[in-house]
Amino acid sequence: MSDSLTVFEKTYGWYLKQLETCDYLSRAERLGASAYDDSLVFSFLNDSVSVSRVGVVGPGGKAPGFSESIVLMNYILRCPEALPLRGDWITYREVEGSGPLTVYFSDNALKPIQHRFAGHLPGLRDACAMLGGREDAGAGDYDLSASFSLLPRIPMGLRFNDADEEFPASCTLLFASDVSHWLDAESLAILAVLFTQKLINRD
């Protein structure tokens, strides 16, 4: 346990040092954040968080978990100099560098949604709404289509078909084509898993 804590502290400390060496407050507009005192404040999975050289603070003044903190700091540190062009939705498999992580993504982001909400479409609809999801009526022939803002510059689309007599339930998560400018493939997979965990727990 102490060794794991030491690894966490070293990694977390490394990211904080990276923040110390950059003018992260000047990135507020590009990140879709507000600059307040020495912090960036923005929405993360439909909750308000603040990030500064001191650390990450979530709802109720509590520090988020290690995974949440690393994703948030990566988002700030990778901020491009200009807003990239955005095209169509892409799957996780199409994200640069995602190859070694596609099984992890499927097992931990997609399958839990399929298993939890198969035969329970109203529950999925309610859970999506509680996470700030907006239903997309024109997104295609799905039982439920919704879009979310995981981070201000990282929208995500959820496409779900419920189980029927011929096919099991299926879920697809889609990302904007510019997502690699904001997060690496590993951080994006972690972000999707965090979303899935919140979605299931909100139902």
Secondary structure, DSSP 8 states (H G I E B T S, - for coil): -HHHHHHHHHHHHHHHHHHHTS-GGGGHHHHT-EEETTEEEEEETTEEEEEETTEEE-GGG----HHHHHHHHHHHHT--SS-----SEEEGGGSTT-GGGHHHHIIIIIHHHHHHHTT-HHHHHHHHHHTT-EE-TTS-S-SEEEEEEEETTEEEEEEEE---SSS--EEEEEEETTGGGTS-HHHHHHHHHHHHHHHHHH-
